[in-house]
């Protein structure tokens, strides 16, 4: 049975473990590298307590992604201490990864993850609401900056970007399954301005709402 990984997840595979993953209803991009640890490396990794062979959500992967890019650069470079540099970068990468797992686990233990998950569920179930950072932070009784930091760390996306994504998904559903006018769909997705909705929809999908409806076989009003 397939397991759906959250955005901002990683998988550390053992060498002998079968690897199989794919996109799920969206464009899929990832950073990856292969490495062959010796006994000392295995002991080092075991000490970091990094889970193996399953998706682990840790939220914002930007810092780790930059480190993968640096590893790739060093792999194809011809500097004098190439092997030593790669070895140190790998150790730093896994230390950073372990720290993020630990930090994320602490937030899950003290209830922050559940709070963020509830808000995210509401955002996707109620895309018509005029969501604001102020409203979300008030509901969760936390500061705006803390809300935005935790949300991005857990889900790899900002709260407002998730609001927009939820509205776009709802709009696509309505456009492809109903003959409701575009102006009304804009209102049902939380937009007071039809033009703003149309611009945001085209930015997200590269087509206008009417073009999307035509491509998906929806009915024009």
N, C-alpha and C positions, 0 to 999 in steps of 0.2 A: 504494500500500500504506500502511495506517495505521501511524503511529508512536505507541507508548504512552509518554507523558511521565511521569516520576516526580513524586510529590508534591513541592511546593516548587520547581517549575520556572517559568521565564518565557519569553515569546516577544516579541521586538521586531520588529514587521513593518515593512518598507518600504511606502510608500504604495501602490505599484503591485502589491504581492505579494498573491495571493489568500489569503483567510483562511478556514480551515475547521477547527473543533475541536469536540469534544463530550465528554460523560462516558463513562467506561469502567467499567461494572459497579458504579457507586456514585454517590452524590450529588456533583454538581460545583458548586463555587463558585470564583469568581475575582475579582480586582480588575483593572480595565482603564481606559484613557483613550486618547483620540486627540489627536495634536498634529501641527502642520504646520511642520517646521523650515525656516528660511531657510538661505542659504549658510553664514553664520557658525555656526548651530546644527549643520549637517552636519559642519563642520570640528571643532567641539567634540566631537560624538559619535564621529567617526572617531578622534580622539585618545584616547578612552576605551577603544577596542578592544572594544566590546560586540558579540557575535555577532548576526547578523540572521536572521530568517525560519526559525528552528528552535528546538525546545525546549532550554533550558539549565537543568540542575538546579543549584540553589544552596542548597537546604536551607531553613532557617528564613527565612520572608518577613515576619515580624511587623513589623519596623521599616519595611520598604518599604510594607507594607499601610497602616500608619498615615499614611505620607506621601501615599499615594494619597487617603486620606480627607481629609487637609488640603488637597490640591489641589482636590478636589471642593467643599469648603467655600468656598475662596477664589474658585472659578469663579462661584459663585452669590452671593457677598457683594457689597456695594456700597461697599467702602472706597475711600479716596482713591487709594491706590497699588496697585490691584488688578492691573494688568498687570505691574508691576515685581515684585510679590510672587509671582505665578504663575511668571514667568520665573526667579526665583531658586530657587523650590522645585523646578522642573523640573531645573535644573542640579544642585542638591544631590541630587535623586533619582537621576540618572544617575551622579553621582560615587559615591554609596553603592552603587549596583548594580555598577559597575565594580570597586569595592573587594571586594565579596563574590565576584565571579567570580574575581578574582585570588587571594584568600585560599583559595577552594575549589580552584583549580588547583594551588596550592602543596601542599595536603594530598593531592591526587590524585597529584602527582609523587612525594611522599615515602612513598607507600604507605598512608596512613591511610584513604583511601577504599576501597581493596581490603580492608583489615582490617575496616572497618565493613560492607562488603557481604557478606563471608564470614559474619560474626556474624548479620547480618540473614537471610541464606539459611538458616542453621541454626535460627534462631528459627521461621521459617515451615515448615521441614521437620520440626522436632521440637517441636511445640507441647505435647507431653506432659511435657517436661522442666521441672523446677522452676527456671526461669531467675531469676537474681538479678544485680544490678549488680556485686556482688563477684565472682561467677563469671566474668562477661563481662570485667571489667577484668583479672582474673588471666590469663585466656586470651590477652588482647591485650597483656599486660605494660604497661599504662598505668594511670594513676590513675582513680578512679571519676569524679571531676569532669571530667577530660579526655574520658573515654569518653562521658559524657552530653552534653557540649558538642558534640563532633564528630558524634555520632549525630544529634542534633537539627538541627544545621546541614546535614548531608548529606541527611537524609530528611524533615525537617520534623515529626518526631514523636519523643517520648522512647523509649528502649529498652523501658521497662516498658509503655508504651501500645501499642507494637508487639507485645509478648508477648501482651497481652490481645487485640489485633486478630487475631493468628494463631490463637489459641485459639477465638475466636468464629467465624472462617472454617471451621476444622476441625469445630467443633461443628455449624455449619449444614450442612456437607457430610454428616456422619454422620446428622443428623436427617432429611435429605431423601432419603437413599439406602439407609438400613438400618433395621432394627427393633430395634436395640440399645437397651436401657433407658437412660433419662436418667441414672441414677446411674452406670452404666458409662461413658457418654459423658463425664460429668464427669471421671472418672478418666483417660480416654484423652486428655483435653485439659489434664491437669496439675493438676486440682483434687482436693484431699483431702476437701473439704466440698461435698456436693451443693447445699446451700442457698446457699453462696457462689457457686457456678457459676450457679445459677438466677437469683440477683439480678443478677449481672454480665451474664448473657445478656439479661435483660429491659431492663437499662439501655442495652445496646448496640443492641437490635433493637426495643424497645418491646412485645415479646410474650414469653410464657414459652416454654421449649423445646417443650413439648407443643403449644402453639398454633402455633408455627412449623412443627412437623412436620405438623400437620393442614392448614395453609395450603399447604404445599409438596407435599402428597400423599404424605408418608412414611407408613410403617406403624408402628402402635403395637405394642409387644411383647405 
